[in-house]
Every structure is written in structure tokens, then in C-alpha cells.
Amino acid sequence: MHSFASLTWQIFEDVSIESAISCHNFGPWDVEKDPCSIQFRKIVIGRECAVKGMVALGANVGSGAFIKILAVVGEGAKVPARAKVVGNPAFATSTMTDTGKEKNSVWLLGCFKLLWLAFEIYHFFGLTLIAQFLWVPRLPRTWRYTPVLL
């Protein structure tokens, strides 16, 4: 376990890190008080992790986690143990079970995205239909775009 500047980060054994980790961030700009302030938050990375993406301030990465390239673990986020993390902002796509099999839950997210898309199309169609009945009869006949809408 390593520490620096009063325990701003902890990295345990057998960790592979392929990107820079920064434990500080510039605070809000306030001319009246202190115009330049730096904030420090502790970052914890558990044992046997592979970090190929970015880990932000205050993140807590569980043991055995795998953070894929271009994934951004947000400020104060907690990554569960043995999770595969992707995306910006990062989310766990699967976790490894005790038997060594990967428990995948990405298909559920994909199904919800498709259902939401169907709902949006249905909603847009309904609003367009209602607008046709309410507004088209009230359009002035001399308006140049009236024939296009009829």
C-alpha cells in the first residue's frame, strides 16, 4: 500500500495502471477569498485491478475490477469488486461470480434502450396526429405553406 500527501491515494498489490491518476482538482474560483484553491480527495484502487481508463477524485475501485480503455470513473464513484467497467461516465457491464463465470447484464440495458426508443416514436406520432387535428384546420388558406401541411 502506498500513500502520498496524507493518504490521497491507496493502490494495493498486483495493480496494472495504464493512465495517469491525479488526486487533485482546482476548486471554485473566488476572487474575494482565495482565487486559486486545490481540492484533494482520496482514491482507493483494490488488489489485482486493471485500470486502462481514467479514475477521478474520490473514486473507490474494488478488488479485481477491470476498467476498460476510455472509461471514466466519475468523482466519488464506487466500482464493485470483480466488475468490468466501460463507458463515460463508467458503469459496470458485468461482474465475475465466485465460480469464475462472467455475469453479464448489458443485454438488459440494451432492451430498455430499445423500449424507450419505441415509446419515443409512439409518443411523437401521437403528438403529431393531435397537432394535425387541432392546428391544420385553423391555418389561414392564404399562407404559402398550407398546401404542404394538408
Chimera marker file (.cmm) of the C-alpha trace (Angstrom):
<marker_set name="trace">
<marker id="1" x="0.000" y="0.000" z="0.000" r="1" g="1" b="0" radius="0.5"/>
<marker id="2" x="1.354" y="3.415" z="-0.973" r="1" g="1" b="0" radius="0.5"/>
<marker id="3" x="0.380" y="6.824" z="0.287" r="1" g="1" b="0" radius="0.5"/>
<marker id="4" x="1.191" y="10.406" z="-0.577" r="1" g="1" b="0" radius="0.5"/>
<marker id="5" x="0.149" y="13.812" z="0.815" r="1" g="1" b="0" radius="0.5"/>
<marker id="6" x="-1.724" y="12.500" z="3.848" r="1" g="1" b="0" radius="0.5"/>
<marker id="7" x="-3.234" y="9.419" z="2.180" r="1" g="1" b="0" radius="0.5"/>
<marker id="8" x="-4.674" y="10.945" z="-1.002" r="1" g="1" b="0" radius="0.5"/>
<marker id="9" x="-4.396" y="7.609" z="-2.795" r="1" g="1" b="0" radius="0.5"/>
<marker id="10" x="-4.083" y="3.940" z="-1.982" r="1" g="1" b="0" radius="0.5"/>
<marker id="11" x="-3.018" y="1.366" z="-4.534" r="1" g="1" b="0" radius="0.5"/>
<marker id="12" x="-2.772" y="-2.272" z="-3.439" r="1" g="1" b="0" radius="0.5"/>
<marker id="13" x="-0.727" y="-5.171" z="-4.850" r="1" g="1" b="0" radius="0.5"/>
<marker id="14" x="-0.884" y="-6.558" z="-8.397" r="1" g="1" b="0" radius="0.5"/>
<marker id="15" x="-2.493" y="-3.489" z="-9.992" r="1" g="1" b="0" radius="0.5"/>
<marker id="16" x="-1.948" y="-2.596" z="-13.644" r="1" g="1" b="0" radius="0.5"/>
<marker id="17" x="-2.412" y="1.138" z="-14.388" r="1" g="1" b="0" radius="0.5"/>
<marker id="18" x="-2.082" y="2.428" z="-17.948" r="1" g="1" b="0" radius="0.5"/>
<marker id="19" x="-3.152" y="6.056" z="-17.438" r="1" g="1" b="0" radius="0.5"/>
<marker id="20" x="-2.235" y="8.905" z="-15.136" r="1" g="1" b="0" radius="0.5"/>
<marker id="21" x="-4.060" y="9.194" z="-11.822" r="1" g="1" b="0" radius="0.5"/>
<marker id="22" x="-4.487" y="12.644" z="-10.334" r="1" g="1" b="0" radius="0.5"/>
<marker id="23" x="-5.777" y="13.151" z="-6.798" r="1" g="1" b="0" radius="0.5"/>
<marker id="24" x="-6.264" y="16.894" z="-7.038" r="1" g="1" b="0" radius="0.5"/>
<marker id="25" x="-8.641" y="19.256" z="-8.740" r="1" g="1" b="0" radius="0.5"/>
<marker id="26" x="-8.865" y="23.026" z="-8.876" r="1" g="1" b="0" radius="0.5"/>
<marker id="27" x="-11.618" y="24.387" z="-6.668" r="1" g="1" b="0" radius="0.5"/>
<marker id="28" x="-14.154" y="27.091" z="-7.499" r="1" g="1" b="0" radius="0.5"/>
<marker id="29" x="-12.698" y="30.450" z="-8.456" r="1" g="1" b="0" radius="0.5"/>
<marker id="30" x="-13.445" y="33.058" z="-5.794" r="1" g="1" b="0" radius="0.5"/>
<marker id="31" x="-11.582" y="36.361" z="-6.077" r="1" g="1" b="0" radius="0.5"/>
<marker id="32" x="-12.659" y="37.616" z="-2.647" r="1" g="1" b="0" radius="0.5"/>
<marker id="33" x="-11.439" y="34.580" z="-0.693" r="1" g="1" b="0" radius="0.5"/>
<marker id="34" x="-8.689" y="32.529" z="-2.256" r="1" g="1" b="0" radius="0.5"/>
<marker id="35" x="-8.568" y="32.887" z="-6.040" r="1" g="1" b="0" radius="0.5"/>
<marker id="36" x="-6.792" y="29.591" z="-6.596" r="1" g="1" b="0" radius="0.5"/>
<marker id="37" x="-7.620" y="26.614" z="-4.434" r="1" g="1" b="0" radius="0.5"/>
<marker id="38" x="-6.784" y="22.960" z="-4.922" r="1" g="1" b="0" radius="0.5"/>
<marker id="39" x="-9.006" y="20.157" z="-3.636" r="1" g="1" b="0" radius="0.5"/>
<marker id="40" x="-7.678" y="16.711" z="-2.681" r="1" g="1" b="0" radius="0.5"/>
<marker id="41" x="-9.800" y="13.553" z="-2.410" r="1" g="1" b="0" radius="0.5"/>
<marker id="42" x="-8.653" y="10.040" z="-1.664" r="1" g="1" b="0" radius="0.5"/>
<marker id="43" x="-8.543" y="7.456" z="-4.459" r="1" g="1" b="0" radius="0.5"/>
<marker id="44" x="-8.564" y="3.762" z="-3.495" r="1" g="1" b="0" radius="0.5"/>
<marker id="45" x="-7.742" y="1.008" z="-6.008" r="1" g="1" b="0" radius="0.5"/>
<marker id="46" x="-8.095" y="-2.558" z="-4.708" r="1" g="1" b="0" radius="0.5"/>
<marker id="47" x="-5.960" y="-5.635" z="-5.300" r="1" g="1" b="0" radius="0.5"/>
<marker id="48" x="-5.489" y="-7.246" z="-8.723" r="1" g="1" b="0" radius="0.5"/>
<marker id="49" x="-7.178" y="-4.443" z="-10.696" r="1" g="1" b="0" radius="0.5"/>
<marker id="50" x="-6.512" y="-3.423" z="-14.284" r="1" g="1" b="0" radius="0.5"/>
<marker id="51" x="-7.018" y="0.294" z="-14.898" r="1" g="1" b="0" radius="0.5"/>
<marker id="52" x="-6.829" y="1.314" z="-18.547" r="1" g="1" b="0" radius="0.5"/>
<marker id="53" x="-9.209" y="4.272" z="-18.303" r="1" g="1" b="0" radius="0.5"/>
<marker id="54" x="-9.442" y="7.354" z="-16.105" r="1" g="1" b="0" radius="0.5"/>
<marker id="55" x="-10.156" y="7.340" z="-12.380" r="1" g="1" b="0" radius="0.5"/>
<marker id="56" x="-11.390" y="10.653" z="-10.933" r="1" g="1" b="0" radius="0.5"/>
<marker id="57" x="-11.164" y="12.134" z="-7.441" r="1" g="1" b="0" radius="0.5"/>
<marker id="58" x="-12.646" y="10.195" z="-4.563" r="1" g="1" b="0" radius="0.5"/>
<marker id="59" x="-13.212" y="7.002" z="-6.566" r="1" g="1" b="0" radius="0.5"/>
<marker id="60" x="-13.143" y="3.634" z="-4.822" r="1" g="1" b="0" radius="0.5"/>
<marker id="61" x="-12.316" y="0.693" z="-7.107" r="1" g="1" b="0" radius="0.5"/>
<marker id="62" x="-12.983" y="-2.762" z="-5.650" r="1" g="1" b="0" radius="0.5"/>
<marker id="63" x="-10.564" y="-5.682" z="-5.831" r="1" g="1" b="0" radius="0.5"/>
<marker id="64" x="-10.303" y="-7.487" z="-9.161" r="1" g="1" b="0" radius="0.5"/>
<marker id="65" x="-12.073" y="-4.755" z="-11.149" r="1" g="1" b="0" radius="0.5"/>
<marker id="66" x="-11.268" y="-4.146" z="-14.811" r="1" g="1" b="0" radius="0.5"/>
<marker id="67" x="-11.659" y="-0.570" z="-16.079" r="1" g="1" b="0" radius="0.5"/>
<marker id="68" x="-11.566" y="-0.611" z="-19.877" r="1" g="1" b="0" radius="0.5"/>
<marker id="69" x="-9.815" y="1.942" z="-22.047" r="1" g="1" b="0" radius="0.5"/>
<marker id="70" x="-11.714" y="5.255" z="-22.487" r="1" g="1" b="0" radius="0.5"/>
<marker id="71" x="-13.841" y="4.502" z="-19.407" r="1" g="1" b="0" radius="0.5"/>
<marker id="72" x="-14.122" y="7.412" z="-16.960" r="1" g="1" b="0" radius="0.5"/>
<marker id="73" x="-14.900" y="6.522" z="-13.351" r="1" g="1" b="0" radius="0.5"/>
<marker id="74" x="-16.535" y="9.693" z="-12.035" r="1" g="1" b="0" radius="0.5"/>
<marker id="75" x="-15.756" y="11.677" z="-8.935" r="1" g="1" b="0" radius="0.5"/>
<marker id="76" x="-16.768" y="9.801" z="-5.794" r="1" g="1" b="0" radius="0.5"/>
<marker id="77" x="-17.866" y="6.683" z="-7.723" r="1" g="1" b="0" radius="0.5"/>
<marker id="78" x="-17.663" y="3.200" z="-6.224" r="1" g="1" b="0" radius="0.5"/>
<marker id="79" x="-16.780" y="0.305" z="-8.513" r="1" g="1" b="0" radius="0.5"/>
<marker id="80" x="-17.833" y="-3.102" z="-7.136" r="1" g="1" b="0" radius="0.5"/>
<marker id="81" x="-15.316" y="-5.898" z="-6.728" r="1" g="1" b="0" radius="0.5"/>
<marker id="82" x="-14.637" y="-8.063" z="-9.825" r="1" g="1" b="0" radius="0.5"/>
<marker id="83" x="-16.617" y="-5.737" z="-12.135" r="1" g="1" b="0" radius="0.5"/>
<marker id="84" x="-15.912" y="-4.928" z="-15.773" r="1" g="1" b="0" radius="0.5"/>
<marker id="85" x="-16.412" y="-1.166" z="-16.225" r="1" g="1" b="0" radius="0.5"/>
<marker id="86" x="-16.935" y="0.667" z="-19.551" r="1" g="1" b="0" radius="0.5"/>
<marker id="87" x="-18.239" y="3.996" z="-20.807" r="1" g="1" b="0" radius="0.5"/>
<marker id="88" x="-18.141" y="7.684" z="-19.983" r="1" g="1" b="0" radius="0.5"/>
<marker id="89" x="-19.444" y="8.002" z="-17.307" r="1" g="1" b="0" radius="0.5"/>
<marker id="90" x="-18.392" y="4.499" z="-16.376" r="1" g="1" b="0" radius="0.5"/>
<marker id="91" x="-20.873" y="1.762" z="-15.490" r="1" g="1" b="0" radius="0.5"/>
<marker id="92" x="-20.416" y="-1.895" z="-14.635" r="1" g="1" b="0" radius="0.5"/>
<marker id="93" x="-21.382" y="-4.147" z="-17.531" r="1" g="1" b="0" radius="0.5"/>
<marker id="94" x="-20.683" y="-7.448" z="-15.814" r="1" g="1" b="0" radius="0.5"/>
<marker id="95" x="-19.261" y="-8.981" z="-12.682" r="1" g="1" b="0" radius="0.5"/>
<marker id="96" x="-17.318" y="-12.155" z="-12.134" r="1" g="1" b="0" radius="0.5"/>
<marker id="97" x="-19.014" y="-14.677" z="-9.875" r="1" g="1" b="0" radius="0.5"/>
<marker id="98" x="-17.256" y="-16.919" z="-7.372" r="1" g="1" b="0" radius="0.5"/>
<marker id="99" x="-17.258" y="-19.767" z="-9.892" r="1" g="1" b="0" radius="0.5"/>
<marker id="100" x="-15.283" y="-17.688" z="-12.395" r="1" g="1" b="0" radius="0.5"/>
<marker id="101" x="-18.152" y="-17.175" z="-14.846" r="1" g="1" b="0" radius="0.5"/>
<marker id="102" x="-18.921" y="-13.682" z="-16.037" r="1" g="1" b="0" radius="0.5"/>
<marker id="103" x="-22.365" y="-12.436" z="-15.054" r="1" g="1" b="0" radius="0.5"/>
<marker id="104" x="-23.423" y="-10.144" z="-17.915" r="1" g="1" b="0" radius="0.5"/>
<marker id="105" x="-26.232" y="-7.604" z="-17.553" r="1" g="1" b="0" radius="0.5"/>
<marker id="106" x="-25.640" y="-5.425" z="-20.619" r="1" g="1" b="0" radius="0.5"/>
<marker id="107" x="-28.432" y="-7.073" z="-22.605" r="1" g="1" b="0" radius="0.5"/>
<marker id="108" x="-30.968" y="-5.728" z="-20.093" r="1" g="1" b="0" radius="0.5"/>
<marker id="109" x="-29.730" y="-2.166" z="-20.653" r="1" g="1" b="0" radius="0.5"/>
<marker id="110" x="-29.977" y="-2.677" z="-24.428" r="1" g="1" b="0" radius="0.5"/>
<marker id="111" x="-33.572" y="-3.905" z="-24.091" r="1" g="1" b="0" radius="0.5"/>
<marker id="112" x="-34.515" y="-0.844" z="-22.058" r="1" g="1" b="0" radius="0.5"/>
<marker id="113" x="-32.944" y="1.411" z="-24.700" r="1" g="1" b="0" radius="0.5"/>
<marker id="114" x="-34.998" y="-0.247" z="-27.446" r="1" g="1" b="0" radius="0.5"/>
<marker id="115" x="-38.198" y="0.012" z="-25.416" r="1" g="1" b="0" radius="0.5"/>
<marker id="116" x="-37.526" y="3.689" z="-24.751" r="1" g="1" b="0" radius="0.5"/>
<marker id="117" x="-36.951" y="4.299" z="-28.473" r="1" g="1" b="0" radius="0.5"/>
<marker id="118" x="-40.280" y="2.631" z="-29.318" r="1" g="1" b="0" radius="0.5"/>
<marker id="119" x="-42.030" y="4.759" z="-26.690" r="1" g="1" b="0" radius="0.5"/>
<marker id="120" x="-40.482" y="7.954" z="-28.084" r="1" g="1" b="0" radius="0.5"/>
<marker id="121" x="-41.573" y="7.134" z="-31.644" r="1" g="1" b="0" radius="0.5"/>
<marker id="122" x="-45.101" y="6.290" z="-30.477" r="1" g="1" b="0" radius="0.5"/>
<marker id="123" x="-45.264" y="9.488" z="-28.418" r="1" g="1" b="0" radius="0.5"/>
<marker id="124" x="-44.018" y="11.642" z="-31.320" r="1" g="1" b="0" radius="0.5"/>
<marker id="125" x="-46.549" y="10.068" z="-33.691" r="1" g="1" b="0" radius="0.5"/>
<marker id="126" x="-49.401" y="10.724" z="-31.228" r="1" g="1" b="0" radius="0.5"/>
<marker id="127" x="-48.441" y="14.358" z="-30.733" r="1" g="1" b="0" radius="0.5"/>
<marker id="128" x="-48.130" y="14.893" z="-34.474" r="1" g="1" b="0" radius="0.5"/>
<marker id="129" x="-51.547" y="13.358" z="-35.065" r="1" g="1" b="0" radius="0.5"/>
<marker id="130" x="-53.164" y="15.536" z="-32.404" r="1" g="1" b="0" radius="0.5"/>
<marker id="131" x="-51.474" y="18.624" z="-33.879" r="1" g="1" b="0" radius="0.5"/>
<marker id="132" x="-52.866" y="17.763" z="-37.326" r="1" g="1" b="0" radius="0.5"/>
<marker id="133" x="-56.421" y="17.666" z="-35.963" r="1" g="1" b="0" radius="0.5"/>
<marker id="134" x="-56.097" y="20.770" z="-33.794" r="1" g="1" b="0" radius="0.5"/>
<marker id="135" x="-53.994" y="23.218" z="-35.810" r="1" g="1" b="0" radius="0.5"/>
<marker id="136" x="-54.302" y="22.426" z="-39.537" r="1" g="1" b="0" radius="0.5"/>
<marker id="137" x="-57.998" y="23.423" z="-39.837" r="1" g="1" b="0" radius="0.5"/>
<marker id="138" x="-57.168" y="26.775" z="-38.216" r="1" g="1" b="0" radius="0.5"/>
<marker id="139" x="-54.383" y="27.684" z="-40.640" r="1" g="1" b="0" radius="0.5"/>
<marker id="140" x="-55.147" y="30.583" z="-42.975" r="1" g="1" b="0" radius="0.5"/>
<marker id="141" x="-55.734" y="29.424" z="-46.555" r="1" g="1" b="0" radius="0.5"/>
<marker id="142" x="-53.600" y="32.246" z="-47.930" r="1" g="1" b="0" radius="0.5"/>
<marker id="143" x="-50.488" y="31.141" z="-46.078" r="1" g="1" b="0" radius="0.5"/>
<marker id="144" x="-47.950" y="29.818" z="-48.588" r="1" g="1" b="0" radius="0.5"/>
<marker id="145" x="-47.197" y="26.552" z="-46.666" r="1" g="1" b="0" radius="0.5"/>
<marker id="146" x="-50.810" y="25.497" z="-46.041" r="1" g="1" b="0" radius="0.5"/>
<marker id="147" x="-50.943" y="23.099" z="-49.043" r="1" g="1" b="0" radius="0.5"/>
<marker id="148" x="-47.834" y="21.324" z="-47.763" r="1" g="1" b="0" radius="0.5"/>
<marker id="149" x="-49.455" y="20.611" z="-44.398" r="1" g="1" b="0" radius="0.5"/>
<marker id="150" x="-52.798" y="19.407" z="-45.790" r="1" g="1" b="0" radius="0.5"/>
<link id1="1" id2="2" r="1" g="1" b="0" radius="0.2"/>
<link id1="2" id2="3" r="1" g="1" b="0" radius="0.2"/>
<link id1="3" id2="4" r="1" g="1" b="0" radius="0.2"/>
<link id1="4" id2="5" r="1" g="1" b="0" radius="0.2"/>
<link id1="5" id2="6" r="1" g="1" b="0" radius="0.2"/>
<link id1="6" id2="7" r="1" g="1" b="0" radius="0.2"/>
<link id1="7" id2="8" r="1" g="1" b="0" radius="0.2"/>
<link id1="8" id2="9" r="1" g="1" b="0" radius="0.2"/>
<link id1="9" id2="10" r="1" g="1" b="0" radius="0.2"/>
<link id1="10" id2="11" r="1" g="1" b="0" radius="0.2"/>
<link id1="11" id2="12" r="1" g="1" b="0" radius="0.2"/>
<link id1="12" id2="13" r="1" g="1" b="0" radius="0.2"/>
<link id1="13" id2="14" r="1" g="1" b="0" radius="0.2"/>
<link id1="14" id2="15" r="1" g="1" b="0" radius="0.2"/>
<link id1="15" id2="16" r="1" g="1" b="0" radius="0.2"/>
<link id1="16" id2="17" r="1" g="1" b="0" radius="0.2"/>
<link id1="17" id2="18" r="1" g="1" b="0" radius="0.2"/>
<link id1="18" id2="19" r="1" g="1" b="0" radius="0.2"/>
<link id1="19" id2="20" r="1" g="1" b="0" radius="0.2"/>
<link id1="20" id2="21" r="1" g="1" b="0" radius="0.2"/>
<link id1="21" id2="22" r="1" g="1" b="0" radius="0.2"/>
<link id1="22" id2="23" r="1" g="1" b="0" radius="0.2"/>
<link id1="23" id2="24" r="1" g="1" b="0" radius="0.2"/>
<link id1="24" id2="25" r="1" g="1" b="0" radius="0.2"/>
<link id1="25" id2="26" r="1" g="1" b="0" radius="0.2"/>
<link id1="26" id2="27" r="1" g="1" b="0" radius="0.2"/>
<link id1="27" id2="28" r="1" g="1" b="0" radius="0.2"/>
<link id1="28" id2="29" r="1" g="1" b="0" radius="0.2"/>
<link id1="29" id2="30" r="1" g="1" b="0" radius="0.2"/>
<link id1="30" id2="31" r="1" g="1" b="0" radius="0.2"/>
<link id1="31" id2="32" r="1" g="1" b="0" radius="0.2"/>
<link id1="32" id2="33" r="1" g="1" b="0" radius="0.2"/>
<link id1="33" id2="34" r="1" g="1" b="0" radius="0.2"/>
<link id1="34" id2="35" r="1" g="1" b="0" radius="0.2"/>
<link id1="35" id2="36" r="1" g="1" b="0" radius="0.2"/>
<link id1="36" id2="37" r="1" g="1" b="0" radius="0.2"/>
<link id1="37" id2="38" r="1" g="1" b="0" radius="0.2"/>
<link id1="38" id2="39" r="1" g="1" b="0" radius="0.2"/>
<link id1="39" id2="40" r="1" g="1" b="0" radius="0.2"/>
<link id1="40" id2="41" r="1" g="1" b="0" radius="0.2"/>
<link id1="41" id2="42" r="1" g="1" b="0" radius="0.2"/>
<link id1="42" id2="43" r="1" g="1" b="0" radius="0.2"/>
<link id1="43" id2="44" r="1" g="1" b="0" radius="0.2"/>
<link id1="44" id2="45" r="1" g="1" b="0" radius="0.2"/>
<link id1="45" id2="46" r="1" g="1" b="0" radius="0.2"/>
<link id1="46" id2="47" r="1" g="1" b="0" radius="0.2"/>
<link id1="47" id2="48" r="1" g="1" b="0" radius="0.2"/>
<link id1="48" id2="49" r="1" g="1" b="0" radius="0.2"/>
<link id1="49" id2="50" r="1" g="1" b="0" radius="0.2"/>
<link id1="50" id2="51" r="1" g="1" b="0" radius="0.2"/>
<link id1="51" id2="52" r="1" g="1" b="0" radius="0.2"/>
<link id1="52" id2="53" r="1" g="1" b="0" radius="0.2"/>
<link id1="53" id2="54" r="1" g="1" b="0" radius="0.2"/>
<link id1="54" id2="55" r="1" g="1" b="0" radius="0.2"/>
<link id1="55" id2="56" r="1" g="1" b="0" radius="0.2"/>
<link id1="56" id2="57" r="1" g="1" b="0" radius="0.2"/>
<link id1="57" id2="58" r="1" g="1" b="0" radius="0.2"/>
<link id1="58" id2="59" r="1" g="1" b="0" radius="0.2"/>
<link id1="59" id2="60" r="1" g="1" b="0" radius="0.2"/>
<link id1="60" id2="61" r="1" g="1" b="0" radius="0.2"/>
<link id1="61" id2="62" r="1" g="1" b="0" radius="0.2"/>
<link id1="62" id2="63" r="1" g="1" b="0" radius="0.2"/>
<link id1="63" id2="64" r="1" g="1" b="0" radius="0.2"/>
<link id1="64" id2="65" r="1" g="1" b="0" radius="0.2"/>
<link id1="65" id2="66" r="1" g="1" b="0" radius="0.2"/>
<link id1="66" id2="67" r="1" g="1" b="0" radius="0.2"/>
<link id1="67" id2="68" r="1" g="1" b="0" radius="0.2"/>
<link id1="68" id2="69" r="1" g="1" b="0" radius="0.2"/>
<link id1="69" id2="70" r="1" g="1" b="0" radius="0.2"/>
<link id1="70" id2="71" r="1" g="1" b="0" radius="0.2"/>
<link id1="71" id2="72" r="1" g="1" b="0" radius="0.2"/>
<link id1="72" id2="73" r="1" g="1" b="0" radius="0.2"/>
<link id1="73" id2="74" r="1" g="1" b="0" radius="0.2"/>
<link id1="74" id2="75" r="1" g="1" b="0" radius="0.2"/>
<link id1="75" id2="76" r="1" g="1" b="0" radius="0.2"/>
<link id1="76" id2="77" r="1" g="1" b="0" radius="0.2"/>
<link id1="77" id2="78" r="1" g="1" b="0" radius="0.2"/>
<link id1="78" id2="79" r="1" g="1" b="0" radius="0.2"/>
<link id1="79" id2="80" r="1" g="1" b="0" radius="0.2"/>
<link id1="80" id2="81" r="1" g="1" b="0" radius="0.2"/>
<link id1="81" id2="82" r="1" g="1" b="0" radius="0.2"/>
<link id1="82" id2="83" r="1" g="1" b="0" radius="0.2"/>
<link id1="83" id2="84" r="1" g="1" b="0" radius="0.2"/>
<link id1="84" id2="85" r="1" g="1" b="0" radius="0.2"/>
<link id1="85" id2="86" r="1" g="1" b="0" radius="0.2"/>
<link id1="86" id2="87" r="1" g="1" b="0" radius="0.2"/>
<link id1="87" id2="88" r="1" g="1" b="0" radius="0.2"/>
<link id1="88" id2="89" r="1" g="1" b="0" radius="0.2"/>
<link id1="89" id2="90" r="1" g="1" b="0" radius="0.2"/>
<link id1="90" id2="91" r="1" g="1" b="0" radius="0.2"/>
<link id1="91" id2="92" r="1" g="1" b="0" radius="0.2"/>
<link id1="92" id2="93" r="1" g="1" b="0" radius="0.2"/>
<link id1="93" id2="94" r="1" g="1" b="0" radius="0.2"/>
<link id1="94" id2="95" r="1" g="1" b="0" radius="0.2"/>
<link id1="95" id2="96" r="1" g="1" b="0" radius="0.2"/>
<link id1="96" id2="97" r="1" g="1" b="0" radius="0.2"/>
<link id1="97" id2="98" r="1" g="1" b="0" radius="0.2"/>
<link id1="98" id2="99" r="1" g="1" b="0" radius="0.2"/>
<link id1="99" id2="100" r="1" g="1" b="0" radius="0.2"/>
<link id1="100" id2="101" r="1" g="1" b="0" radius="0.2"/>
<link id1="101" id2="102" r="1" g="1" b="0" radius="0.2"/>
<link id1="102" id2="103" r="1" g="1" b="0" radius="0.2"/>
<link id1="103" id2="104" r="1" g="1" b="0" radius="0.2"/>
<link id1="104" id2="105" r="1" g="1" b="0" radius="0.2"/>
<link id1="105" id2="106" r="1" g="1" b="0" radius="0.2"/>
<link id1="106" id2="107" r="1" g="1" b="0" radius="0.2"/>
<link id1="107" id2="108" r="1" g="1" b="0" radius="0.2"/>
<link id1="108" id2="109" r="1" g="1" b="0" radius="0.2"/>
<link id1="109" id2="110" r="1" g="1" b="0" radius="0.2"/>
<link id1="110" id2="111" r="1" g="1" b="0" radius="0.2"/>
<link id1="111" id2="112" r="1" g="1" b="0" radius="0.2"/>
<link id1="112" id2="113" r="1" g="1" b="0" radius="0.2"/>
<link id1="113" id2="114" r="1" g="1" b="0" radius="0.2"/>
<link id1="114" id2="115" r="1" g="1" b="0" radius="0.2"/>
<link id1="115" id2="116" r="1" g="1" b="0" radius="0.2"/>
<link id1="116" id2="117" r="1" g="1" b="0" radius="0.2"/>
<link id1="117" id2="118" r="1" g="1" b="0" radius="0.2"/>
<link id1="118" id2="119" r="1" g="1" b="0" radius="0.2"/>
<link id1="119" id2="120" r="1" g="1" b="0" radius="0.2"/>
<link id1="120" id2="121" r="1" g="1" b="0" radius="0.2"/>
<link id1="121" id2="122" r="1" g="1" b="0" radius="0.2"/>
<link id1="122" id2="123" r="1" g="1" b="0" radius="0.2"/>
<link id1="123" id2="124" r="1" g="1" b="0" radius="0.2"/>
<link id1="124" id2="125" r="1" g="1" b="0" radius="0.2"/>
<link id1="125" id2="126" r="1" g="1" b="0" radius="0.2"/>
<link id1="126" id2="127" r="1" g="1" b="0" radius="0.2"/>
<link id1="127" id2="128" r="1" g="1" b="0" radius="0.2"/>
<link id1="128" id2="129" r="1" g="1" b="0" radius="0.2"/>
<link id1="129" id2="130" r="1" g="1" b="0" radius="0.2"/>
<link id1="130" id2="131" r="1" g="1" b="0" radius="0.2"/>
<link id1="131" id2="132" r="1" g="1" b="0" radius="0.2"/>
<link id1="132" id2="133" r="1" g="1" b="0" radius="0.2"/>
<link id1="133" id2="134" r="1" g="1" b="0" radius="0.2"/>
<link id1="134" id2="135" r="1" g="1" b="0" radius="0.2"/>
<link id1="135" id2="136" r="1" g="1" b="0" radius="0.2"/>
<link id1="136" id2="137" r="1" g="1" b="0" radius="0.2"/>
<link id1="137" id2="138" r="1" g="1" b="0" radius="0.2"/>
<link id1="138" id2="139" r="1" g="1" b="0" radius="0.2"/>
<link id1="139" id2="140" r="1" g="1" b="0" radius="0.2"/>
<link id1="140" id2="141" r="1" g="1" b="0" radius="0.2"/>
<link id1="141" id2="142" r="1" g="1" b="0" radius="0.2"/>
<link id1="142" id2="143" r="1" g="1" b="0" radius="0.2"/>
<link id1="143" id2="144" r="1" g="1" b="0" radius="0.2"/>
<link id1="144" id2="145" r="1" g="1" b="0" radius="0.2"/>
<link id1="145" id2="146" r="1" g="1" b="0" radius="0.2"/>
<link id1="146" id2="147" r="1" g="1" b="0" radius="0.2"/>
<link id1="147" id2="148" r="1" g="1" b="0" radius="0.2"/>
<link id1="148" id2="149" r="1" g="1" b="0" radius="0.2"/>
<link id1="149" id2="150" r="1" g="1" b="0" radius="0.2"/>
</marker_set>
